[in-house]
């Protein structure tokens, strides 16, 4: 049955009223990914769900899978074979751009890029509405 519009406007049902100037954050409950066993095991919520989402974004190549929008994922291929000065600047931009698409992430702090031979490591603190966590990503630099 489709609800009708009453005298005082449309029927809102169980929807929460949004206070002026405030936005309602969507719930973060999701499936728990077991990266080692490559399977789903239970659920996660809050800070752990955001951590998992950040890892998933960094593991997904942008434009590779049609299921994701053009804003989802990272473009690691832009860094391959580039000069280290360019990699340092672009790595910060690529990670920030990918992670800040998530409305639960407020920012990145203490970003650090370390070159060790042909390997580059990116470390940062991800600031979320649920708390902070450390994030590390390592890449093989072909320079």
BAFI-3210 file (N, C-alpha, C; in Angstrom, 3 decimals, decimal comma, padded with zeros to 6 digits):
// residues 143
n [1|2|3|4|5|6|7|8|9|10|11|12|13|14|15|16|17|18|19|20|21|22|23|24|25|26|27|28|29|30|31|32|33|34|35|36|37|38|39|40|41|42|43|44|45|46|47|48|49|50|51|52|53|54|55|56|57|58|59|60|61|62|63|64|65|66|67|68|69|70|71|72|73|74|75|76|77|78|79|80|81|82|83|84|85|86|87|88|89|90|91|92|93|94|95|96|97|98|99|100|101|102|103|104|105|106|107|108|109|110|111|112|113|114|115|116|117|118|119|120|121|122|123|124|125|126|127|128|129|130|131|132|133|134|135|136|137|138|139|140|141|142|143]
n.u [000,838|000,593|001,482|-000,657|-000,767|-001,322|-003,329|-001,453|000,840|003,291|003,455|005,793|006,598|008,852|011,094|013,904|013,902|015,786|017,950|018,276|021,185|022,634|023,931|022,878|024,664|025,384|024,914|027,677|027,940|029,114|030,241|032,822|035,985|038,204|041,275|043,495|042,495|040,758|037,904|034,584|033,864|031,692|030,716|031,606|031,871|031,744|034,867|036,517|035,211|035,616|038,397|038,704|037,383|039,113|041,427|040,440|039,835|042,422|043,455|042,133|042,178|041,663|039,089|039,187|037,225|033,886|031,823|032,365|032,281|033,732|035,130|036,169|038,811|042,381|045,138|047,661|049,242|050,004|052,297|054,350|057,616|058,299|060,030|061,467|060,889|058,534|056,943|056,780|055,204|052,870|051,990|051,034|048,855|047,289|046,580|045,247|043,130|041,751|040,986|039,552|037,124|035,385|032,846|033,090|035,695|037,747|040,212|043,773|046,694|050,090|051,500|053,850|056,468|058,608|061,503|063,091|065,477|064,143|061,611|058,737|057,249|054,216|052,991|050,494|048,251|044,917|042,186|039,069|035,484|034,997|037,299|040,922|043,286|046,256|047,696|049,269|050,951|052,663|054,693|056,240|058,716|059,564|061,692]
n.v [-001,179|002,185|005,094|007,907|011,461|013,495|015,996|017,544|017,325|015,113|011,702|010,785|008,543|006,330|007,831|009,775|013,075|015,617|017,834|021,378|022,391|020,155|017,000|013,711|010,889|008,037|004,581|002,472|-000,242|-003,233|-006,014|-008,185|-008,381|-010,946|-010,725|-012,381|-015,050|-014,604|-014,233|-013,622|-012,881|-012,562|-009,383|-005,851|-002,665|000,914|002,321|000,165|-000,623|001,597|001,531|-000,875|-000,155|001,836|000,350|-001,293|000,557|001,431|-000,877|-001,225|-000,664|002,333|002,940|000,344|-001,602|-001,938|-001,875|-000,001|003,553|006,318|007,736|006,015|004,150|003,857|005,304|003,849|003,184|005,565|006,301|004,578|004,151|006,837|009,892|010,243|012,607|013,479|011,238|011,380|013,697|013,099|010,688|011,399|013,002|011,140|009,166|010,744|011,814|009,457|008,390|010,451|010,489|009,032|009,704|009,390|009,777|012,276|013,481|013,333|012,849|013,525|012,463|010,413|009,651|007,203|006,185|003,207|001,708|000,112|000,310|002,001|003,504|004,503|006,171|007,141|008,907|008,280|010,275|009,963|010,117|008,322|007,904|007,581|005,955|004,136|003,975|002,133|001,782|000,003|000,155|-001,063|000,679|001,465|003,032]
n.w [000,000|-000,858|000,836|001,350|000,737|003,419|005,180|006,493|004,965|003,376|004,530|006,894|008,233|009,798|009,500|010,511|011,762|010,423|011,962|011,551|009,806|010,499|009,450|008,665|009,387|007,503|008,442|009,454|009,517|008,217|006,161|007,465|006,144|005,498|004,672|004,341|004,106|002,109|002,298|003,656|006,980|009,301|010,759|010,847|012,508|012,944|013,849|013,007|010,681|009,049|008,845|007,432|005,055|004,118|003,604|001,601|-000,424|-001,058|-002,103|-004,457|-007,867|-009,557|-011,943|-012,874|-012,329|-013,248|-011,413|-009,464|-008,820|-010,676|-008,815|-006,973|-005,573|-006,307|-008,127|-008,726|-010,903|-012,082|-010,834|-011,420|-012,562|-012,381|-011,407|-008,150|-006,712|-007,908|-007,356|-004,578|-004,162|-005,650|-004,523|-001,994|-002,803|-004,288|-002,382|-000,447|-001,994|-002,651|-000,125|001,136|-000,118|001,327|003,543|006,265|006,938|008,127|007,672|006,882|008,768|009,755|007,546|005,975|003,810|002,734|001,102|000,262|-001,217|-003,968|-003,043|-001,786|000,998|002,467|005,170|007,497|009,715|009,965|010,349|011,726|012,260|014,225|015,597|015,494|013,289|012,348|009,126|006,600|003,551|001,110|-001,778|-004,766|-006,251|-009,464|-010,332]
ca.u [000,000|001,356|000,876|-001,189|-000,384|-002,391|-003,544|-000,244|001,978|003,554|003,669|007,220|006,812|009,877|012,279|014,331|013,919|017,137|018,019|018,900|022,632|023,272|023,698|022,749|025,683|024,879|025,526|028,897|027,950|029,406|030,835|034,241|036,797|039,401|042,128|044,386|041,746|039,939|036,506|033,842|033,666|030,972|030,501|032,362|031,163|032,457|036,258|037,033|034,598|036,300|039,737|038,554|037,036|040,331|042,297|039,806|040,021|043,818|043,736|041,338|042,675|040,600|038,600|039,417|036,007|032,702|030,913|032,705|032,220|035,033|035,776|036,586|040,067|043,614|045,801|049,077|049,953|050,542|053,569|055,358|058,656|058,439|061,067|061,077|060,275|057,149|056,251|056,526|054,072|051,683|051,532|050,217|047,610|046,509|046,014|044,277|041,968|041,006|040,414|038,628|035,817|034,558|032,335|033,451|037,090|037,848|041,480|044,990|047,706|051,424|051,836|055,291|056,827|059,984|062,048|064,106|065,798|063,082|060,334|058,293|056,246|053,398|052,400|049,755|047,180|043,628|041,301|037,682|034,507|034,973|038,624|042,030|044,056|047,453|047,572|050,557|050,875|053,986|054,704|057,536|058,994|060,405|062,610]
ca.v [000,000|003,421|006,095|009,106|012,733|013,963|017,440|018,236|017,003|013,692|010,890|010,534|007,223|006,198|008,615|010,735|014,470|016,172|019,164|022,344|022,535|018,889|015,952|012,396|010,012|006,702|003,588|001,914|-001,692|-003,899|-007,338|-008,232|-009,021|-011,659|-010,538|-013,529|-016,220|-014,123|-014,564|-012,747|-013,545|-011,721|-007,972|-004,837|-001,391|002,083|002,546|-000,990|-000,587|002,651|001,009|-001,855|000,574|002,506|-000,682|-001,740|001,616|001,450|-002,123|-001,232|000,224|003,204|002,691|-001,055|-002,389|-001,144|-001,816|001,179|004,839|006,840|008,339|004,970|003,462|004,639|005,247|003,549|003,112|006,891|006,488|003,638|004,671|008,293|010,422|010,177|013,869|013,447|010,180|011,890|014,631|012,439|009,663|012,116|013,406|009,968|008,547|011,685|011,873|008,196|008,185|011,519|010,252|008,431|010,775|009,119|010,183|013,729|013,951|012,547|013,593|012,951|011,658|010,200|008,842|006,727|005,369|002,254|000,970|000,231|000,264|003,248|003,281|005,652|006,012|008,311|008,710|008,597|010,867|009,678|010,519|007,278|007,838|007,595|004,725|004,229|003,318|001,965|001,192|-000,134|-000,057|-001,253|001,800|000,963|004,072]
ca.w [000,000|-000,972|001,718|000,700|001,336|004,301|005,264|006,971|004,117|003,170|005,719|007,003|008,810|010,816|009,152|011,525|011,361|010,410|012,559|010,635|009,929|010,819|008,480|009,251|008,842|007,236|009,319|008,894|009,674|006,948|006,300|007,805|005,109|005,927|003,501|004,208|003,638|000,992|002,542|004,555|008,273|010,253|010,449|011,581|012,582|013,469|013,458|012,264|009,349|008,286|008,557|006,363|003,835|003,651|003,020|000,359|-001,431|-001,476|-002,833|-005,687|-008,919|-010,075|-013,305|-013,248|-012,179|-013,572|-010,276|-008,655|-009,516|-011,097|-007,654|-006,038|-005,853|-006,424|-009,433|-008,482|-012,176|-012,420|-010,140|-011,888|-013,432|-012,257|-010,534|-006,739|-006,277|-008,380|-006,614|-003,221|-004,206|-006,183|-003,588|-001,002|-003,455|-004,678|-001,178|000,123|-002,871|-002,549|001,207|001,524|-000,730|002,377|004,406|007,657|007,120|008,235|007,140|007,074|009,518|009,911|006,375|005,851|002,651|002,908|000,023|000,693|-002,432|-004,972|-002,324|-001,177|002,044|002,834|006,501|007,947|010,680|009,366|011,350|011,391|013,272|015,252|016,208|014,545|013,134|011,522|007,834|005,921|002,224|000,499|-003,216|-005,400|-007,135|-010,568|-010,797]
c.u [000,886|000,704|000,447|-000,685|-001,571|-002,510|-002,283|000,999|002,187|003,792|005,134|007,533|007,883|011,149|012,607|014,276|015,339|017,098|018,689|020,401|023,353|022,965|023,632|023,761|025,098|025,585|026,740|028,990|028,133|029,998|032,317|034,980|038,011|040,329|043,025|043,691|040,842|038,486|035,892|033,560|032,991|030,800|031,429|031,567|032,125|033,897|036,813|036,455|035,268|037,708|039,674|038,238|038,260|041,273|041,746|039,975|041,453|044,209|043,026|041,902|041,501|040,342|038,735|038,120|034,780|031,737|031,147|032,594|033,636|035,792|036,399|037,889|041,235|044,255|047,305|049,872|050,520|051,929|054,693|056,336|058,892|059,575|060,570|060,462|058,815|056,344|055,888|055,293|052,787|051,131|050,639|048,859|046,722|045,836|044,960|042,994|041,111|040,296|039,370|037,287|034,845|034,146|032,700|034,878|037,175|039,144|042,606|046,003|049,012|051,782|053,350|055,543|058,306|060,367|063,134|064,424|064,727|061,684|060,016|057,180|055,533|052,753|051,646|048,781|045,894|042,700|039,862|036,765|034,442|036,274|039,676|042,641|045,227|047,240|048,938|050,321|052,270|053,833|056,123|057,694|059,959|061,329|064,019]
c.v [001,247|004,472|007,333|010,349|013,231|015,471|018,184|017,838|015,507|012,974|010,500|009,179|007,249|006,978|009,596|012,141|014,982|017,586|020,115|022,453|021,244|017,883|014,622|011,480|008,626|005,687|002,943|000,405|-002,353|-005,280|-007,236|-009,019|-009,680|-011,672|-011,744|-014,742|-015,889|-014,573|-013,560|-013,521|-012,578|-010,297|-007,089|-003,544|-000,325|002,147|001,391|-001,046|000,467|002,192|000,025|-001,178|001,272|001,511|-001,132|-000,709|001,599|000,184|-002,176|-000,210|001,020|002,901|001,232|-001,872|-001,516|-000,997|-000,561|002,447|005,292|007,480|007,302|004,323|004,431|004,417|005,025|003,545|004,465|007,115|005,615|004,294|006,167|008,648|010,451|011,463|013,933|012,406|010,669|012,801|013,925|011,375|010,277|012,484|012,206|009,328|009,456|011,723|010,614|008,072|009,227|011,446|009,669|009,521|010,585|009,544|011,698|014,268|012,969|013,430|012,813|012,028|011,607|009,260|008,501|005,859|004,484|001,358|001,200|000,171|001,636|002,908|004,588|005,333|007,286|007,909|009,166|009,067|010,652|010,200|009,518|007,201|007,835|006,208|004,973|003,434|003,277|001,270|001,158|-000,458|-000,331|-000,140|001,324|002,032|003,524]
c.w [000,000|-000,088|000,934|001,419|002,141|004,292|005,678|006,179|004,005|004,496|005,764|007,600|009,883|010,494|010,255|010,947|011,447|010,963|011,574|010,888|010,277|009,719|009,207|008,581|008,645|008,128|008,655|009,060|008,316|007,222|006,644|006,721|005,761|004,715|003,269|003,616|002,445|001,134|003,508|005,837|009,239|009,775|011,286|011,547|013,090|012,953|012,631|010,852|008,469|007,912|007,391|005,034|003,253|002,993|001,675|-000,756|-001,954|-002,247|-004,180|-006,668|-009,491|-011,549|-013,746|-013,258|-012,385|-012,401|-009,427|-009,486|-009,875|-009,943|-006,722|-006,494|-005,967|-007,787|-009,250|-009,772|-012,613|-011,827|-010,683|-012,848|-013,347|-011,302|-009,092|-006,213|-006,704|-007,607|-005,226|-003,207|-004,640|-005,244|-002,517|-001,592|-003,750|-003,465|-000,559|-000,692|-002,751|-001,209|001,578|000,790|000,287|003,358|005,869|007,973|007,071|007,651|007,396|007,791|009,522|008,756|006,216|004,677|002,764|001,725|000,602|-000,499|-003,480|-004,350|-001,740|-000,186|002,338|004,170|006,848|009,048|010,014|010,489|010,889|012,488|014,422|016,036|015,111|014,428|012,202|010,242|007,173|004,592|001,650|-000,979|-003,669|-006,418|-008,211|-011,126|-010,769]
res [x|x|x|x|x|x|x|x|x|x|x|x|x|x|x|x|x|x|x|x|x|x|x|x|x|x|x|x|x|x|x|x|x|x|x|x|x|x|x|x|x|x|x|x|x|x|x|x|x|x|x|x|x|x|x|x|x|x|x|x|x|x|x|x|x|x|x|x|x|x|x|x|x|x|x|x|x|x|x|x|x|x|x|x|x|x|x|x|x|x|x|x|x|x|x|x|x|x|x|x|x|x|x|x|x|x|x|x|x|x|x|x|x|x|x|x|x|x|x|x|x|x|x|x|x|x|x|x|x|x|x|x|x|x|x|x|x|x|x|x|x|x|x]
***
